[in-house]
């Protein structure tokens, strides 16, 4: 409990300090997300890692978080933050007791099975600000989602400064269309059926947004169809006009059910 409190206070101080200039331009040209509009999105604080200090994820059951393997591979000190779109107002800080990488993940091929499940030390307390994500239906397996509008959120870099520190204070959102994998393959190598790509001039995910959800809206509700894996970066803004690559969840529903028991709709 004491260590969690220290992490909370330290994170609040850092986030407040680094968000004093232009806080509304994040996730590379994004806009501030609706307060508590994404109760299934979590932050993941990573200790003792030079490559990542922070990633995002989604709560798939009260005791499990889904994120990218490349964020948490070989990491032993992870803390999941839940309960707010404002990183300084998180209400729950839960240690991670187990990291399960997807069985087909390759540390040398960044784009393959880039998924990991985190087991929490205790189940998250579900409330109006903390909820499990809605995952794709079994009937959507094989759907490309090409042409669908998507939303992505995260606390990652804005892409306007070199070595921008994350996490930033407010969760940001960007909306881009889902493009075909063949179009995505013109700018990225190793694009497979397990990927879903987005692109647009509105910006896109950036460093620190890895593990965040790619969502479509169905009947007024958000469905997470992908987890952000990798992207182009640049001082002009991550992904501005260039494709971002995400892990397609419909390709991995069996794995999620096997290791979490999560219910998948027909």
Phi and psi restraints in degrees (value plus and minus 20) as a CYANA .aco file:
   2 UNK   PHI     -84.0   -44.0
   2 UNK   PSI     -63.6   -23.6
   3 UNK   PHI     -85.2   -45.2
   3 UNK   PSI     -57.0   -17.0
   4 UNK   PHI     -85.0   -45.0
   4 UNK   PSI     -59.6   -19.6
   5 UNK   PHI     -84.4   -44.4
   5 UNK   PSI     -61.1   -21.1
   6 UNK   PHI     -82.3   -42.3
   6 UNK   PSI     -63.7   -23.7
   7 UNK   PHI     -80.1   -40.1
   7 UNK   PSI     -62.3   -22.3
   8 UNK   PHI     -80.6   -40.6
   8 UNK   PSI     -69.5   -29.5
   9 UNK   PHI     -85.7   -45.7
   9 UNK   PSI     -61.6   -21.6
  10 UNK   PHI     -83.2   -43.2
  10 UNK   PSI     -64.2   -24.2
  11 UNK   PHI     -84.0   -44.0
  11 UNK   PSI     -60.0   -20.0
  12 UNK   PHI     -82.2   -42.2
  12 UNK   PSI     -62.7   -22.7
  13 UNK   PHI     -84.5   -44.5
  13 UNK   PSI     -65.5   -25.5
  14 UNK   PHI     -82.6   -42.6
  14 UNK   PSI     -67.3   -27.3
  15 UNK   PHI     -82.6   -42.6
  15 UNK   PSI     -61.8   -21.8
  16 UNK   PHI     -85.2   -45.2
  16 UNK   PSI     -57.4   -17.4
  17 UNK   PHI     -88.5   -48.5
  17 UNK   PSI     -56.0   -16.0
  18 UNK   PHI    -114.8   -74.8
  18 UNK   PSI     -19.2    20.8
  19 UNK   PHI    -132.0   -92.0
  19 UNK   PSI       2.5    42.5
  20 UNK   PHI     -98.2   -58.2
  20 UNK   PSI     -38.7     1.3
  21 UNK   PHI    -135.0   -95.0
  21 UNK   PSI     101.1   141.1
  22 UNK   PHI      32.8    72.8
  22 UNK   PSI      40.2    80.2
  23 UNK   PHI     -90.8   -50.8
  23 UNK   PSI     -30.3     9.7
  24 UNK   PHI    -113.2   -73.2
  24 UNK   PSI     -16.0    24.0
  25 UNK   PHI    -135.4   -95.4
  25 UNK   PSI      65.2   105.2
  26 UNK   PHI    -151.3  -111.3
  26 UNK   PSI     157.6   197.6
  27 UNK   PHI      23.9    63.9
  27 UNK   PSI      21.8    61.8
  28 UNK   PHI      34.9    74.9
  28 UNK   PSI      63.9   103.9
  29 UNK   PHI      52.4    92.4
  29 UNK   PSI       1.9    41.9
  30 UNK   PHI    -100.4   -60.4
  30 UNK   PSI    -199.0  -159.0
  31 UNK   PHI    -146.4  -106.4
  31 UNK   PSI     139.4   179.4
  32 UNK   PHI     -85.1   -45.1
  32 UNK   PSI     111.2   151.2
  33 UNK   PHI     -92.8   -52.8
  33 UNK   PSI     136.1   176.1
  34 UNK   PHI     -78.5   -38.5
  34 UNK   PSI     115.1   155.1
  35 UNK   PHI     -76.9   -36.9
  35 UNK   PSI     102.5   142.5
  36 UNK   PHI      35.3    75.3
  36 UNK   PSI       7.6    47.6
  37 UNK   PHI    -102.4   -62.4
  37 UNK   PSI     -26.5    13.5
  38 UNK   PHI    -154.7  -114.7
  38 UNK   PSI      49.0    89.0
  39 UNK   PHI     -88.0   -48.0
  39 UNK   PSI     -31.0     9.0
  40 UNK   PHI    -112.9   -72.9
  40 UNK   PSI     -26.9    13.1
  41 UNK   PHI    -106.3   -66.3
  41 UNK   PSI     112.1   152.1
  42 UNK   PHI    -144.6  -104.6
  42 UNK   PSI     136.8   176.8
  43 UNK   PHI    -119.0   -79.0
  43 UNK   PSI     129.3   169.3
  44 UNK   PHI    -145.3  -105.3
  44 UNK   PSI      92.1   132.1
  45 UNK   PHI    -108.5   -68.5
  45 UNK   PSI     103.2   143.2
  46 UNK   PHI    -132.4   -92.4
  46 UNK   PSI     101.4   141.4
  47 UNK   PHI    -117.7   -77.7
  47 UNK   PSI     129.7   169.7
  48 UNK   PHI      37.7    77.7
  48 UNK   PSI      29.2    69.2
  49 UNK   PHI    -160.7  -120.7
  49 UNK   PSI     107.0   147.0
  50 UNK   PHI    -100.6   -60.6
  50 UNK   PSI     -48.5    -8.5
  51 UNK   PHI     -98.7   -58.7
  51 UNK   PSI     -61.7   -21.7
  52 UNK   PHI    -153.8  -113.8
  52 UNK   PSI     118.7   158.7
  53 UNK   PHI    -133.1   -93.1
  53 UNK   PSI     -36.3     3.7
  54 UNK   PHI    -178.8  -138.8
  54 UNK   PSI     118.8   158.8
  55 UNK   PHI    -160.4  -120.4
  55 UNK   PSI     154.5   194.5
  56 UNK   PHI    -129.9   -89.9
  56 UNK   PSI     155.2   195.2
  57 UNK   PHI    -188.9  -148.9
  57 UNK   PSI     159.7   199.7
  58 UNK   PHI    -149.5  -109.5
  58 UNK   PSI     126.6   166.6
  59 UNK   PHI    -103.5   -63.5
  59 UNK   PSI      95.4   135.4
  60 UNK   PHI    -120.2   -80.2
  60 UNK   PSI     -46.7    -6.7
  61 UNK   PHI    -160.7  -120.7
  61 UNK   PSI     148.1   188.1
  62 UNK   PHI     -78.0   -38.0
  62 UNK   PSI     -41.7    -1.7
  63 UNK   PHI    -131.5   -91.5
  63 UNK   PSI     -15.4    24.6
  64 UNK   PHI    -155.7  -115.7
  64 UNK   PSI     118.5   158.5
  65 UNK   PHI    -138.7   -98.7
  65 UNK   PSI     117.4   157.4
  66 UNK   PHI    -124.8   -84.8
  66 UNK   PSI     111.4   151.4
  67 UNK   PHI    -167.3  -127.3
  67 UNK   PSI    -186.9  -146.9
  68 UNK   PHI    -111.0   -71.0
  68 UNK   PSI     124.7   164.7
  69 UNK   PHI     -83.3   -43.3
  69 UNK   PSI     -58.8   -18.8
  70 UNK   PHI     -87.7   -47.7
  70 UNK   PSI     -36.9     3.1
  71 UNK   PHI     -97.1   -57.1
  71 UNK   PSI     -54.5   -14.5
  72 UNK   PHI    -139.2   -99.2
  72 UNK   PSI     -17.8    22.2
  73 UNK   PHI     -80.8   -40.8
  73 UNK   PSI     112.9   152.9
  74 UNK   PHI      43.7    83.7
  74 UNK   PSI      -1.2    38.8
  75 UNK   PHI    -119.5   -79.5
  75 UNK   PSI     119.7   159.7
  76 UNK   PHI    -137.4   -97.4
  76 UNK   PSI     -32.7     7.3
  77 UNK   PHI    -140.5  -100.5
  77 UNK   PSI      74.8   114.8
  78 UNK   PHI    -146.7  -106.7
  78 UNK   PSI     118.7   158.7
  79 UNK   PHI    -149.4  -109.4
  79 UNK   PSI     108.4   148.4
  80 UNK   PHI    -116.1   -76.1
  80 UNK   PSI     112.6   152.6
  81 UNK   PHI    -130.8   -90.8
  81 UNK   PSI     109.3   149.3
  82 UNK   PHI    -155.6  -115.6
  82 UNK   PSI     136.7   176.7
  83 UNK   PHI      93.4   133.4
  83 UNK   PSI     -21.5    18.5
  84 UNK   PHI    -184.0  -144.0
  84 UNK   PSI     136.1   176.1
  85 UNK   PHI    -104.9   -64.9
  85 UNK   PSI     -32.1     7.9
  86 UNK   PHI    -116.9   -76.9
  86 UNK   PSI      95.4   135.4
  87 UNK   PHI     -81.9   -41.9
  87 UNK   PSI     -41.6    -1.6
  88 UNK   PHI    -107.4   -67.4
  88 UNK   PSI     -22.5    17.5
  89 UNK   PHI    -141.3  -101.3
  89 UNK   PSI       1.7    41.7
  90 UNK   PHI     -80.6   -40.6
  90 UNK   PSI     120.3   160.3
  91 UNK   PHI    -122.6   -82.6
  91 UNK   PSI     -37.2     2.8
  92 UNK   PHI    -152.6  -112.6
  92 UNK   PSI     114.6   154.6
  93 UNK   PHI    -146.9  -106.9
  93 UNK   PSI      85.2   125.2
  94 UNK   PHI    -135.8   -95.8
  94 UNK   PSI     101.9   141.9
  95 UNK   PHI     -86.3   -46.3
  95 UNK   PSI     134.8   174.8
  96 UNK   PHI    -120.9   -80.9
  96 UNK   PSI     109.4   149.4
  97 UNK   PHI    -120.9   -80.9
  97 UNK   PSI     -38.7     1.3
  98 UNK   PHI    -170.5  -130.5
  98 UNK   PSI     118.9   158.9
  99 UNK   PHI    -137.0   -97.0
  99 UNK   PSI     100.0   140.0
 100 UNK   PHI    -133.7   -93.7
 100 UNK   PSI      89.5   129.5
 101 UNK   PHI     -98.5   -58.5
 101 UNK   PSI     128.6   168.6
 102 UNK   PHI     -77.6   -37.6
 102 UNK   PSI     119.3   159.3
 103 UNK   PHI     -80.3   -40.3
 103 UNK   PSI     -44.6    -4.6
 104 UNK   PHI    -121.5   -81.5
 104 UNK   PSI     -11.5    28.5
 105 UNK   PHI     -90.4   -50.4
 105 UNK   PSI     120.8   160.8
 106 UNK   PHI    -139.8   -99.8
 106 UNK   PSI     107.7   147.7
 107 UNK   PHI     -91.6   -51.6
 107 UNK   PSI     -39.2     0.8
 108 UNK   PHI    -116.8   -76.8
 108 UNK   PSI     -37.5     2.5
 109 UNK   PHI    -136.1   -96.1
 109 UNK   PSI      79.9   119.9
 110 UNK   PHI     -81.0   -41.0
 110 UNK   PSI     -45.8    -5.8
 111 UNK   PHI    -111.3   -71.3
 111 UNK   PSI     -19.1    20.9
 112 UNK   PHI    -119.0   -79.0
 112 UNK   PSI     101.2   141.2
 113 UNK   PHI      25.7    65.7
 113 UNK   PSI      34.0    74.0
 114 UNK   PHI    -102.9   -62.9
 114 UNK   PSI      50.3    90.3
 115 UNK   PHI    -157.9  -117.9
 115 UNK   PSI     127.7   167.7
 116 UNK   PHI    -166.8  -126.8
 116 UNK   PSI     124.3   164.3
 117 UNK   PHI    -126.9   -86.9
 117 UNK   PSI     111.2   151.2
 118 UNK   PHI    -126.9   -86.9
 118 UNK   PSI     107.1   147.1
 119 UNK   PHI    -113.8   -73.8
 119 UNK   PSI     106.7   146.7
 120 UNK   PHI    -104.5   -64.5
 120 UNK   PSI     131.3   171.3
 121 UNK   PHI     -81.4   -41.4
 121 UNK   PSI     -49.0    -9.0
 122 UNK   PHI    -172.1  -132.1
 122 UNK   PSI     139.0   179.0
 123 UNK   PHI     -85.4   -45.4
 123 UNK   PSI     121.3   161.3
 124 UNK   PHI     -86.1   -46.1
 124 UNK   PSI     126.4   166.4
 125 UNK   PHI    -103.8   -63.8
 125 UNK   PSI      87.3   127.3
 126 UNK   PHI     -97.1   -57.1
 126 UNK   PSI     116.9   156.9
 127 UNK   PHI    -178.3  -138.3
 127 UNK   PSI    -185.7  -145.7
 128 UNK   PHI     -86.5   -46.5
 128 UNK   PSI     -38.5     1.5
 129 UNK   PHI    -126.6   -86.6
 129 UNK   PSI     -24.4    15.6
 130 UNK   PHI    -156.0  -116.0
 130 UNK   PSI      97.6   137.6
 131 UNK   PHI    -168.2  -128.2
 131 UNK   PSI     141.2   181.2
 132 UNK   PHI    -103.7   -63.7
 132 UNK   PSI     131.6   171.6
 133 UNK   PHI     -96.4   -56.4
 133 UNK   PSI     133.0   173.0
 134 UNK   PHI    -110.3   -70.3
 134 UNK   PSI      99.3   139.3
 135 UNK   PHI    -113.9   -73.9
 135 UNK   PSI     147.4   187.4
 136 UNK   PHI     -83.0   -43.0
 136 UNK   PSI     140.6   180.6
 137 UNK   PHI    -106.2   -66.2
 137 UNK   PSI     137.7   177.7
 138 UNK   PHI     -77.8   -37.8
 138 UNK   PSI     -56.6   -16.6
 139 UNK   PHI     -87.7   -47.7
 139 UNK   PSI     -32.4     7.6
 140 UNK   PHI    -112.3   -72.3
 140 UNK   PSI     -22.5    17.5
 141 UNK   PHI     -81.3   -41.3
 141 UNK   PSI     109.5   149.5
 142 UNK   PHI      74.0   114.0
 142 UNK   PSI     -30.8     9.2
 143 UNK   PHI     -95.2   -55.2
 143 UNK   PSI     112.4   152.4
 144 UNK   PHI    -103.0   -63.0
 144 UNK   PSI     -47.1    -7.1
 145 UNK   PHI      45.5    85.5
 145 UNK   PSI      -9.3    30.7
 146 UNK   PHI     -77.5   -37.5
 146 UNK   PSI     112.2   152.2
 147 UNK   PHI      69.1   109.1
 147 UNK   PSI     -33.0     7.0
 148 UNK   PHI     -88.1   -48.1
 148 UNK   PSI     128.4   168.4
 149 UNK   PHI    -100.0   -60.0
 149 UNK   PSI     122.5   162.5
 150 UNK   PHI    -150.0  -110.0
 150 UNK   PSI     138.0   178.0
 151 UNK   PHI    -142.9  -102.9
 151 UNK   PSI     121.4   161.4
 152 UNK   PHI    -151.6  -111.6
 152 UNK   PSI     122.2   162.2
 153 UNK   PHI    -151.3  -111.3
 153 UNK   PSI     136.8   176.8
 154 UNK   PHI     158.3   198.3
 154 UNK   PSI     148.8   188.8
 155 UNK   PHI    -125.8   -85.8
 155 UNK   PSI       1.9    41.9
 156 UNK   PHI    -100.9   -60.9
 156 UNK   PSI    -195.4  -155.4
 157 UNK   PHI     -80.7   -40.7
 157 UNK   PSI     134.1   174.1
 158 UNK   PHI    -102.5   -62.5
 158 UNK   PSI     -39.6     0.4
 159 UNK   PHI      63.3   103.3
 159 UNK   PSI     -13.8    26.2
 160 UNK   PHI    -116.9   -76.9
 160 UNK   PSI     -29.6    10.4
 161 UNK   PHI    -156.3  -116.3
 161 UNK   PSI     128.9   168.9
 162 UNK   PHI     -94.9   -54.9
 162 UNK   PSI     117.9   157.9
 163 UNK   PHI      37.4    77.4
 163 UNK   PSI      20.4    60.4
 164 UNK   PHI     -86.5   -46.5
 164 UNK   PSI     115.5   155.5
 165 UNK   PHI    -105.7   -65.7
 165 UNK   PSI     117.5   157.5
 166 UNK   PHI    -142.7  -102.7
 166 UNK   PSI     136.5   176.5
 167 UNK   PHI    -101.1   -61.1
 167 UNK   PSI     136.2   176.2
 168 UNK   PHI    -111.9   -71.9
 168 UNK   PSI     145.5   185.5
 169 UNK   PHI     -87.8   -47.8
 169 UNK   PSI     -67.2   -27.2
 170 UNK   PHI    -127.9   -87.9
 170 UNK   PSI     116.0   156.0
 171 UNK   PHI     -80.8   -40.8
 171 UNK   PSI     114.6   154.6
 172 UNK   PHI    -134.4   -94.4
 172 UNK   PSI     134.5   174.5
 173 UNK   PHI    -148.8  -108.8
 173 UNK   PSI     123.0   163.0
 174 UNK   PHI    -155.7  -115.7
 174 UNK   PSI     126.5   166.5
 175 UNK   PHI    -140.3  -100.3
 175 UNK   PSI     105.0   145.0
 176 UNK   PHI    -161.9  -121.9
 176 UNK   PSI     132.9   172.9
 177 UNK   PHI     -94.3   -54.3
 177 UNK   PSI     133.5   173.5
 178 UNK   PHI    -104.5   -64.5
 178 UNK   PSI     110.0   150.0
 179 UNK   PHI    -126.5   -86.5
 179 UNK   PSI     149.2   189.2
 180 UNK   PHI     -92.2   -52.2
 180 UNK   PSI     133.7   173.7
 181 UNK   PHI     -86.5   -46.5
 181 UNK   PSI     -49.5    -9.5
 182 UNK   PHI     -87.3   -47.3
 182 UNK   PSI     -59.9   -19.9
 183 UNK   PHI     -86.6   -46.6
 183 UNK   PSI     -60.1   -20.1
 184 UNK   PHI     -82.7   -42.7
 184 UNK   PSI     -56.2   -16.2
 185 UNK   PHI     -87.9   -47.9
 185 UNK   PSI     -32.8     7.2
 186 UNK   PHI     -93.0   -53.0
 186 UNK   PSI     -41.3    -1.3
 187 UNK   PHI    -137.5   -97.5
 187 UNK   PSI     -31.9     8.1
 188 UNK   PHI    -148.4  -108.4
 188 UNK   PSI     121.3   161.3
 189 UNK   PHI    -104.4   -64.4
 189 UNK   PSI     142.1   182.1
 190 UNK   PHI      44.7    84.7
 190 UNK   PSI       8.5    48.5
 191 UNK   PHI     -95.1   -55.1
 191 UNK   PSI     109.3   149.3
 192 UNK   PHI    -146.2  -106.2
 192 UNK   PSI     156.6   196.6
 193 UNK   PHI     -80.9   -40.9
 193 UNK   PSI     -46.8    -6.8
 194 UNK   PHI     -94.8   -54.8
 194 UNK   PSI     -20.1    19.9
 195 UNK   PHI    -124.3   -84.3
 195 UNK   PSI     133.1   173.1
 196 UNK   PHI    -153.2  -113.2
 196 UNK   PSI     116.5   156.5
 197 UNK   PHI    -140.9  -100.9
 197 UNK   PSI     130.2   170.2
 198 UNK   PHI    -149.3  -109.3
 198 UNK   PSI     135.9   175.9
 199 UNK   PHI    -180.8  -140.8
 199 UNK   PSI     130.5   170.5
 200 UNK   PHI     155.6   195.6
 200 UNK   PSI     144.0   184.0
 201 UNK   PHI    -101.1   -61.1
 201 UNK   PSI     -21.4    18.6
 202 UNK   PHI     -99.9   -59.9
 202 UNK   PSI     -25.4    14.6
 203 UNK   PHI      86.0   126.0
 203 UNK   PSI    -184.1  -144.1
 204 UNK   PHI     158.1   198.1
 204 UNK   PSI    -193.6  -153.6
 205 UNK   PHI     -85.0   -45.0
 205 UNK   PSI     131.6   171.6
 206 UNK   PHI    -158.2  -118.2
 206 UNK   PSI    -195.5  -155.5
 207 UNK   PHI     -78.1   -38.1
 207 UNK   PSI     107.6   147.6
 208 UNK   PHI      81.8   121.8
 208 UNK   PSI     -32.7     7.3
 209 UNK   PHI    -114.1   -74.1
 209 UNK   PSI     -23.9    16.1
 210 UNK   PHI     -76.9   -36.9
 210 UNK   PSI     118.8   158.8
 211 UNK   PHI      70.2   110.2
 211 UNK   PSI     -29.5    10.5
 212 UNK   PHI     -95.9   -55.9
 212 UNK   PSI     141.9   181.9
 213 UNK   PHI    -103.5   -63.5
 213 UNK   PSI     127.9   167.9
 214 UNK   PHI    -129.1   -89.1
 214 UNK   PSI     102.5   142.5
 215 UNK   PHI    -144.5  -104.5
 215 UNK   PSI     126.2   166.2
 216 UNK   PHI    -136.9   -96.9
 216 UNK   PSI     142.0   182.0
 217 UNK   PHI    -127.4   -87.4
 217 UNK   PSI     105.2   145.2
 218 UNK   PHI    -146.1  -106.1
 218 UNK   PSI     101.1   141.1
 219 UNK   PHI      31.0    71.0
 219 UNK   PSI      19.4    59.4
 220 UNK   PHI      61.0   101.0
 220 UNK   PSI     -18.5    21.5
 221 UNK   PHI    -137.1   -97.1
 221 UNK   PSI     128.3   168.3
 222 UNK   PHI    -104.3   -64.3
 222 UNK   PSI     111.9   151.9
 223 UNK   PHI    -137.9   -97.9
 223 UNK   PSI     107.9   147.9
 224 UNK   PHI    -105.1   -65.1
 224 UNK   PSI      94.3   134.3
 225 UNK   PHI    -125.0   -85.0
 225 UNK   PSI     -31.4     8.6
 226 UNK   PHI    -174.4  -134.4
 226 UNK   PSI     141.2   181.2
 227 UNK   PHI    -140.6  -100.6
 227 UNK   PSI     107.2   147.2
 228 UNK   PHI     -84.5   -44.5
 228 UNK   PSI     110.2   150.2
 229 UNK   PHI    -128.0   -88.0
 229 UNK   PSI     -81.4   -41.4
 230 UNK   PHI    -174.2  -134.2
 230 UNK   PSI     148.8   188.8
 231 UNK   PHI    -180.4  -140.4
 231 UNK   PSI     146.5   186.5
 232 UNK   PHI     -97.9   -57.9
 232 UNK   PSI     135.1   175.1
 233 UNK   PHI    -149.7  -109.7
 233 UNK   PSI     143.2   183.2
 234 UNK   PHI     155.4   195.4
 234 UNK   PSI     133.3   173.3
 235 UNK   PHI     -84.6   -44.6
 235 UNK   PSI     -41.9    -1.9
 236 UNK   PHI     -99.3   -59.3
 236 UNK   PSI     -23.5    16.5
 237 UNK   PHI     100.2   140.2
 237 UNK   PSI     102.5   142.5
 238 UNK   PHI     -78.1   -38.1
 238 UNK   PSI     113.5   153.5
 239 UNK   PHI      49.2    89.2
 239 UNK   PSI     -11.1    28.9
 240 UNK   PHI     -85.6   -45.6
 240 UNK   PSI      83.9   123.9
 241 UNK   PHI      60.2   100.2
 241 UNK   PSI     -17.7    22.3
 242 UNK   PHI    -142.2  -102.2
 242 UNK   PSI     133.5   173.5
 243 UNK   PHI     -97.6   -57.6
 243 UNK   PSI     126.7   166.7
 244 UNK   PHI    -132.3   -92.3
 244 UNK   PSI     125.9   165.9
 245 UNK   PHI    -133.1   -93.1
 245 UNK   PSI     114.4   154.4
 246 UNK   PHI    -150.8  -110.8
 246 UNK   PSI     134.5   174.5
 247 UNK   PHI    -102.5   -62.5
 247 UNK   PSI     105.0   145.0
 248 UNK   PHI     -99.8   -59.8
 248 UNK   PSI      97.4   137.4
 249 UNK   PHI     -91.8   -51.8
 249 UNK   PSI     -45.7    -5.7
 250 UNK   PHI     -84.0   -44.0
 250 UNK   PSI     -38.3     1.7
 251 UNK   PHI    -102.4   -62.4
 251 UNK   PSI     -28.5    11.5
 252 UNK   PHI    -153.1  -113.1
 252 UNK   PSI       2.3    42.3
 253 UNK   PHI     -84.7   -44.7
 253 UNK   PSI     -59.6   -19.6
 254 UNK   PHI     -78.2   -38.2
 254 UNK   PSI     -63.6   -23.6
 255 UNK   PHI     -83.4   -43.4
 255 UNK   PSI     -61.9   -21.9
 256 UNK   PHI     -83.9   -43.9
 256 UNK   PSI     -63.6   -23.6
 257 UNK   PHI     -84.2   -44.2
 257 UNK   PSI     -64.0   -24.0
 258 UNK   PHI     -78.6   -38.6
 258 UNK   PSI     -58.8   -18.8
 259 UNK   PHI    -123.3   -83.3
 259 UNK   PSI     -27.5    12.5
 260 UNK   PHI    -148.5  -108.5
 260 UNK   PSI     -38.9     1.1
 261 UNK   PHI      53.6    93.6
 261 UNK   PSI      -7.3    32.7
 262 UNK   PHI     -82.9   -42.9
 262 UNK   PSI     124.2   164.2
 263 UNK   PHI    -102.3   -62.3
 263 UNK   PSI     109.7   149.7
 264 UNK   PHI    -130.4   -90.4
 264 UNK   PSI     108.8   148.8
 265 UNK   PHI     -87.5   -47.5
 265 UNK   PSI     131.4   171.4
